[in-house]
Amino acid sequence: MRMYDIIAKKRDGHQLTRQELEFAVNGFVGGSVPDYQMSALLMAIYLKGMTEQETAELTDIMAHSGDMVDLSAIQGIKADKHSTGGVGDKTTLVITPIVAACGVKIAKMSGRGLGHTGGTVDKMESVPGTRTALEPEEFFRQVNDIGISVIGQSGNLAPADKKMYALRDVTATVSSIPLIASSIMSKKLAAGSDCILLDVKTGNGAFMKTLDDSIALAQAMVSIGWHNGRKVAALITDMDTPLGHNIGNSLEVMESVQVLKGNGPEDLTQVCYQLAANMLHLAGKGTVEECLSMAKQAVESGAAMEKLRQMFQAQGGDVRVLDDPNQFEKAAYEYAVTAPETGYITQMDTEQVGISSVLLGAGRITKEDSIDYAAGIVLHKKTGDWVEKGECIATFYAQSQDKFQPAEELFCSALSFGQEKPVLPPLVMARITKDGVERF
């Protein structure tokens, strides 16, 4: 078998066999297939696409290129959730304790933030003392004992994806749905959960900007999961506006606690309930409607908040900050951003808002950057709200006053104003299962 023939076959629009895909991926990871040949194959895939079968097999091969996490030591159904990334998206910290409180095991590996999107691990580490790197035995024991643990990605998960993504990034082949889907799902398959709910963001703050593209990506990922023996579904959720009011690590933990205590922002609360209900449904806990009632009861009874507290305590976190947000480390400075004109906020460029929080110190531009856990933005007004010129629309937090002006300029440039109230899209736009697409 020659890599040349595999490239030519895909270039001409034909379906690759599993053996051909294994030869290419494993050879690339092992060093026998050079960068230039893998780049050529990636471009051929970008231009010619892949069938569902090809995409599923490519993903499975990528997953098996490194460690495959064996969760069999954990009793019961294990559920996972993956978000394609957004601004103010702290849903993992809300829905995982809800689902765990309803009797489904959460053994989750999460990532760090990069660019305009935040990362769950960084948010967790804003709680002083929290450990997000656990030995496998401790991880399994904690999930068996209390039903939940969220840790950073560890070990050698899907190294083929890391190598292939580095090439895609410099060869203009990132925006291929089969390649995006296999990249995300290879890590999810390797992480070992039985059922996976995908939260695919759509809008100006998301990787996929249009609803149709988001649905196509979700369909590809759901198909990959079912082809590989996992129960997978997806929700398409809005990211034309930041989710909730708080952007930044400790600020987002505070807001997650508010939701679990029953007094969080309406948009974040509703999205979290829908995500939790669909995770419980995948895990066999009942119809989506029954699971929605179950999720709400877990919050109203305090059981979900108790699960969050138990998780942080088990991982060394100082849980006093969960009960009293004043215990969090404070930013040295705060700054009021005022409305430049009177009218409705008709649009927010959510990606730019996210970058504004990064400029304040809340995120990373490169993987090596450090994070200021106290930095960030609290939004007082969002898309659809009426504002008066000079009214405070956001509060910035940072350790240096020098950060405020560039962040404010970018933030204000992200806002559009008008005299007519905009029509907002639904928070959850579609559900994708193995049976098809349901639009809302």
Secondary structure, DSSP 4 states (H G I P E B T S, - for coil): --HHHHHHHHHTTPPPPHHHHHHHHHHHHHTSS-HHHHHHHHHHHHHH---HHHHHHHHHHHHTTS-----TTS-S-EEEEEE---SS--THHHHHHHHHHTT-EEEEEE---BTTB--HHHHHHTSTT------HHHHHHHHHHHSEEEEE--S---HHHHHHHHHHHHTT----HHHHHHHHHHHHHHHT-SEEEEEEEESTTSSB-SHHHHHHHHHHHHHHHHHTT-EEEEEEEE-SS-SSSEESHHHHHHHHHHHHTT-S-HHHHHHHHHHHHHHHHHTTSS-HHHHHHHHHHHHHTTHHHHHHHHHHHHTT--THHHH-GGGSPPPSEEEEEE-SSSEEEEEE-HHHHHHHHHHTTSS-SSTT----TT-EEEES--TT-EE-TT-EEEEEEES-GGGHHHHHHHHHHTEEEESSPPPPPPSEEEEEETTEEEE-
